């Protein structure tokens, strides 16, 4: 659930481990593999606030998300649209009308006081960066080829601190690859409830392996993804140091480690939890937040070639990690020259002001969001 505080990181992990230690509920499949094969990714909810008149192109974008086709193929995203003209009952609100159509995306199963994961315009380029980015492609490709977990390093901007965090991660994850022994799938003591053996559902090799994906907060191609990550905990918006998210299964991120929580002990504890056998049947009993990643996860179970979205965004490239640590793969995303160019086609003037915090959004747009949210809540309360 979004906004897990860093002072409860250890408590959340300890609770999950406690559930895992219950013999009656233990399964013989490691958490990361059970999640990959059996936990569908939670769906984000996209709401499009629009006027009475909407272009054919804009309507096709909404339908693409609804049907999971085109640019929205494989995305864990649902769509709904609200005709603001009906909500306003003829009332003219310039701040609202000038902002339409406006897209608001909510985290899966969020509480009422949780901010939106992303806001932007109903434009192909903006929706592309919302649904796809180099970092998320790297994450999904690693997970779909058997990597136990991908540790996402969100840089804080201080080169020295970011490099220190990257080196610590690489060193510890390499050690853990050599130390961890996965549960024995043939051990009857590791069977699930009722003595039934829990079988693997895909042909992926079962092994211990970790990867690192490093993201710059200033990379335009990763802007919506950065917003999504920092929205998991409000303090991350103001955090100046690096933050680490262990991503496993079908793109589920463990609570972020940053500040005092970004320690060797926590990095190792998360790795051990994800590779241990546990009561993994109930997804909601395990800590984490599902990320918005367009990946054909079901292809693993169905034994077919994955459906891959067209390469619409250019950005990060694989880079070597520190010498002697080659056991851990690493990918770094940095702004490309084309993406930094003021004429980059993937971004509009609107998207440039929708970044990380509503304080950076124009007064008119902020007013529009508040008005629209209030109207929708009143409408629901009247039902």
C-alpha positions in Angstrom: 0.0 0.0 0.0 1.4 3.4 -0.8 2.9 5.6 1.9 4.5 2.8 4.0 6.7 4.8 6.4 10.3 4.0 6.6 10.1 3.7 10.4 7.8 0.6 9.9 10.0 -1.0 7.2 11.4 -3.5 9.6 8.0 -4.1 11.2 6.4 -4.8 7.9 9.2 -7.2 6.9 9.1 -8.9 10.3 5.4 -9.4 10.0 5.7 -11.0 6.6 8.5 -13.3 7.9 6.3 -14.3 10.8 3.5 -15.4 8.5 6.1 -17.3 6.4 7.2 -19.1 9.5 3.8 -20.7 10.1 4.3 -24.4 9.3 0.7 -25.0 8.3 0.7 -22.3 5.7 4.2 -22.8 4.3 4.7 -23.6 0.7 7.8 -25.1 -1.0 8.0 -22.4 -3.7 10.1 -19.3 -3.0 8.1 -16.1 -2.6 9.6 -14.5 -5.7 8.6 -17.4 -7.9 5.2 -17.9 -6.4 4.5 -14.2 -7.0 5.6 -14.4 -10.6 3.4 -17.3 -11.4 0.4 -16.8 -9.3 -0.1 -13.1 -8.3 -1.8 -11.0 -11.0 -0.5 -7.4 -10.9 -2.9 -5.0 -9.3 -4.7 -2.7 -11.7 -4.1 1.1 -11.7 -7.2 3.2 -12.3 -7.1 5.9 -15.0 -9.8 8.5 -15.0 -10.1 10.9 -17.9 -11.9 14.1 -17.1 -13.2 15.5 -20.4 -15.6 18.0 -21.9 -18.6 17.3 -24.0 -16.5 17.5 -27.2 -13.6 15.1 -27.5 -11.5 14.3 -30.6 -11.5 11.0 -32.3 -7.9 10.5 -31.4 -8.5 11.2 -27.8 -11.4 8.8 -27.7 -9.3 6.1 -29.4 -6.7 6.5 -26.6 -9.3 5.9 -24.0 -10.6 2.9 -25.8 -7.1 1.5 -26.2 -6.6 1.5 -22.4 -10.1 0.1 -21.8 -9.4 -2.8 -24.2 -5.7 -3.2 -23.5 -4.7 -2.7 -27.1 -2.4 -0.5 -29.0 -0.2 1.6 -26.7 -1.9 0.0 -23.6 -1.2 -3.7 -24.5 -0.2 -5.7 -21.4 -0.7 -2.7 -19.1 -2.2 -3.3 -15.7 -4.4 -0.2 -16.2 -8.2 0.3 -16.2 -9.8 3.3 -17.7 -12.9 5.4 -17.1 -13.9 8.8 -18.4 -16.0 11.4 -16.7 -17.9 14.0 -18.7 -17.3 17.2 -16.7 -20.1 19.0 -18.5 -22.6 16.7 -16.8 -21.0 17.2 -13.4 -21.0 21.0 -13.7 -24.6 21.1 -15.0 -23.9 24.0 -17.3 -21.7 25.9 -14.9 -18.7 27.5 -16.6 -15.4 27.1 -14.7 -12.6 28.5 -16.9 -9.8 26.8 -14.8 -11.5 23.4 -15.3 -12.3 23.9 -19.0 -8.8 25.0 -19.9 -7.2 21.9 -18.3 -9.4 19.4 -20.1 -9.0 16.6 -21.0 -7.1 15.7 -17.8 -5.9 12.3 -16.9 -5.5 11.1 -13.3 -4.1 7.7 -12.4 -4.6 6.1 -9.0 -2.5 3.3 -7.3 -4.2 -0.1 -7.0 -6.7 -0.3 -4.1 -5.7 3.0 -2.6 -7.1 4.7 0.4 -9.0 8.0 0.0 -6.2 10.2 1.3 -3.5 8.8 -1.0 -2.4 11.2 -3.8 -2.7 10.2 -7.4 0.2 8.2 -8.9 0.3 10.5 -12.0 -1.6 13.3 -13.7 -1.2 14.5 -17.2 -2.8 15.2 -20.6 -4.7 12.8 -22.9 -1.8 12.8 -25.4 -0.1 9.8 -27.0 3.4 10.9 -26.0 2.4 11.3 -22.4 0.6 8.0 -22.1 3.5 6.3 -23.7 5.8 7.4 -21.0 3.2 6.6 -18.4 2.9 3.0 -19.6 6.5 2.3 -20.8 10.0 3.3 -20.0 13.5 1.8 -20.4 13.8 1.1 -16.7 10.5 -0.8 -16.6 11.4 -2.8 -19.7 14.7 -3.8 -18.0 12.9 -4.8 -14.8 10.2 -6.9 -16.6 12.8 -8.6 -18.9 14.9 -9.6 -15.9 12.0 -10.9 -13.9 10.6 -12.8 -16.9 13.9 -14.6 -17.4 14.1 -15.9 -13.9 15.8 -13.1 -11.9 14.7 -13.4 -8.2 14.4 -9.7 -7.7 15.5 -6.4 -9.3 16.8 -3.8 -6.9 15.8 -0.4 -8.3 18.2 2.3 -7.2 16.5 5.7 -7.5 19.3 8.2 -7.5 19.1 11.2 -5.1 21.4 13.4 -7.2 24.5 13.3 -5.1 27.0 11.4 -7.2 29.1 10.2 -4.2 26.1 8.9 -2.2 24.5 7.3 -5.3 27.7 5.5 -6.2 28.2 4.3 -2.6 24.7 2.9 -2.6 25.2 1.2 -5.9 28.5 -0.4 -4.8 27.0 -1.6 -1.5 24.0 -3.2 -3.4 26.3 -4.9 -5.9 28.6 -6.3 -3.2 25.8 -7.6 -0.9 23.7 -9.1 -3.7 26.6 -10.9 -5.1 27.3 -12.4 -1.6 23.7 -13.3 -1.2 23.7 -15.2 -4.5 26.4 -17.4 -3.1 24.8 -17.8 0.4 21.1 -18.4 -0.3 19.9 -21.9 -0.7 16.4 -22.2 -2.2 13.7 -24.4 -0.7 13.8 -28.0 -2.0 10.7 -28.5 -4.2 10.8 -32.3 -3.5 10.9 -31.9 0.3 7.5 -33.1 1.6 8.0 -30.9 4.7 7.8 -27.9 2.4 4.3 -28.8 1.0 1.4 -26.5 1.2 -1.9 -26.8 3.2 -3.4 -30.3 3.2 -0.1 -31.9 2.3 -0.4 -30.9 -1.4 2.9 -30.1 -3.2 3.0 -26.7 -4.8 4.3 -27.1 -8.4 6.0 -24.6 -10.6 3.8 -23.3 -13.4 6.5 -22.3 -15.9 9.6 -23.7 -17.4 11.9 -20.9 -16.1 15.0 -22.2 -14.3 14.6 -21.8 -10.5 17.7 -20.1 -9.3 19.0 -17.3 -7.1 19.9 -14.2 -9.1 19.6 -10.5 -8.5 19.9 -7.5 -10.8 20.2 -3.7 -10.3 18.5 -1.0 -12.3 19.7 2.5 -11.6 17.4 5.5 -12.4 18.2 9.1 -12.6 15.4 11.4 -11.2 16.1 13.8 -14.0 15.6 11.4 -16.9 12.6 12.6 -18.9 11.8 9.1 -20.2 11.4 7.9 -16.5 9.4 10.9 -15.2 6.1 9.1 -14.7 7.9 6.1 -13.2 9.9 8.3 -10.8 6.6 10.0 -9.8 5.1 6.5 -9.2 8.0 5.4 -7.0 8.2 8.5 -5.0 4.5 8.4 -4.4 4.9 5.2 -2.5 6.2 7.2 0.5 5.6 11.0 0.7 9.0 11.5 2.3 10.7 10.3 -0.9 9.6 13.5 -2.7 11.9 15.5 -0.4 14.5 12.9 0.1 17.9 14.0 -1.3 19.6 10.7 -1.0 19.3 7.4 -2.9 16.3 5.1 -2.4 16.1 1.4 -3.2 13.1 -0.7 -4.1 13.3 -4.5 -4.4 11.0 -5.5 -7.2 9.8 -9.1 -7.6 7.0 -11.2 -9.1 5.0 -9.3 -11.7 6.4 -5.9 -10.7 5.6 -5.7 -7.0 7.9 -3.3 -5.1 8.9 -3.9 -1.5 8.7 -0.9 0.8 11.5 1.6 -0.1 14.8 1.7 1.7 16.2 5.2 2.1 17.9 7.3 4.6 18.5 5.4 7.8 16.7 2.3 6.4 19.1 1.9 3.5 21.5 -0.5 5.3 23.3 -3.7 4.5 21.1 -5.6 7.0 17.9 -4.5 5.3 19.2 -5.2 1.8 20.1 -8.7 2.9 16.8 -9.2 4.9 14.7 -8.4 1.8 16.8 -10.8 -0.3 16.3 -13.6 2.2 12.6 -13.0 2.5 12.0 -13.0 -1.2 13.9 -16.3 -1.7 12.4 -18.1 1.3 9.5 -20.5 1.4 6.5 -18.9 3.0 2.7 -18.5 3.2 2.8 -17.0 -0.2 -0.8 -17.9 -1.2 -2.3 -14.6 0.1 -0.8 -11.7 -1.8 -2.2 -9.0 0.5 -0.4 -10.5 3.5 2.9 -9.7 1.9 4.3 -6.1 1.9 4.6 -4.2 -1.3 3.0 -2.1 -4.0 2.4 -3.2 -7.5 4.0 -1.0 -10.2 2.5 0.0 -13.5 4.4 -2.2 -16.0 3.3 -3.2 -19.4 4.5 -6.8 -19.6 3.0 -10.1 -20.9 3.4 -12.0 -17.7 0.8 -14.7 -18.6 3.0 -15.8 -21.5 5.3 -17.5 -19.0 2.4 -19.7 -17.8 0.9 -20.3 -21.2 4.3 -21.2 -22.7 4.1 -18.8 -25.6 6.2 -16.0 -27.0 5.4 -12.8 -25.1 3.6 -9.9 -26.8 6.0 -7.0 -26.7 5.0 -3.3 -27.1 6.8 -1.5 -29.9 9.9 0.4 -28.9 8.5 3.9 -28.6 11.0 5.4 -26.1 14.7 5.6 -26.4 16.6 6.0 -23.1 18.8 3.9 -20.8 21.4 1.5 -21.9 23.1 -1.3 -19.9 26.3 -0.3 -18.2 28.9 -2.4 -16.3 28.8 -2.5 -12.6 32.0 -2.1 -10.4 34.8 -4.5 -11.3 34.6 -7.9 -9.6 30.9 -7.8 -9.2 29.8 -9.2 -12.6 27.5 -11.7 -11.0 24.9 -8.9 -10.7 23.5 -7.4 -13.8 23.0 -3.6 -13.8 21.2 -1.2 -16.0 21.4 2.6 -15.7 19.0 5.0 -17.2 20.3 8.5 -18.0 18.7 11.3 -20.1 19.6 10.9 -23.8 20.7 13.9 -25.8 17.4 13.6 -27.8 15.3 13.5 -24.7 17.0 16.6 -23.2 16.4 18.5 -26.4 13.6 21.1 -26.1 12.0 19.7 -29.1 11.7 16.1 -27.9 8.5 14.7 -29.3 7.6 12.6 -26.2 6.9 15.6 -24.0 4.6 18.6 -24.2 4.5 21.8 -22.2 1.7 20.3 -20.1 3.8 17.3 -19.0 6.7 19.5 -18.1 4.8 21.1 -15.3 3.3 17.9 -14.0 6.2 16.6 -12.0 6.6 15.0 -8.5 4.5 17.4 -6.5 1.4 19.6 -6.9 3.3 22.6 -5.8 4.9 22.6 -9.2 1.6 22.6 -11.0 0.0 25.8 -12.2 -2.8 27.3 -10.0 -5.3 26.8 -12.8 -4.6 23.1 -13.1 -4.5 22.6 -9.3 -7.9 24.3 -9.1 -9.2 22.0 -11.8 -8.1 18.9 -10.0 -9.7 20.0 -6.7 -12.9 21.0 -8.4 -13.2 17.7 -10.3 -12.3 15.6 -7.4 -15.0 17.3 -5.2 -17.6 16.9 -7.9 -16.9 13.2 -8.3 -17.1 12.6 -4.6 -20.4 14.5 -4.3 -21.7 12.5 -7.2 -20.8 9.2 -5.5 -22.2 10.3 -2.1 -25.5 11.2 -3.8 -25.9 7.6 -5.1 
